[in-house]
Amino acid sequence: MGSVTNVEQLPSPDDQQIASSKAAEYTLDLSVPLVNGAIVHHNAKGRADYWIVERPGEATRVRVIPYGFTRLGAAIHNINDGRDYILTPSGGWMGSE
């Protein structure tokens, strides 16, 4: 896998940026099991608001909101591209369209 940017280098959107995006339609489901390699991001109020995960072919990690779980893995909304995917327990990505 290519190089990955350190989490500290990722720009962190404030609550207002996330609330104003389409991602605001999704709610982080804390019951979804954390997938291999995912990092839980906490906002300034200490609440978990999204995961930071690697995506094959991407030079940096991406922000996703897990909103459900299927037999294949976590149903996620990719904040970066606005699309929904299934993220397998091993970190693989599948389109959910």
Beta strands, then each sheet from edge to edge (+ up, - down):
strand 1: 39-42
strand 2: 48-53
strand 3: 62-70
strand 4: 73-78
strand 5: 84-87
strand 6: 93-95
sheet 1: 1+ 2- 3+ 4- 5+ 6-
end
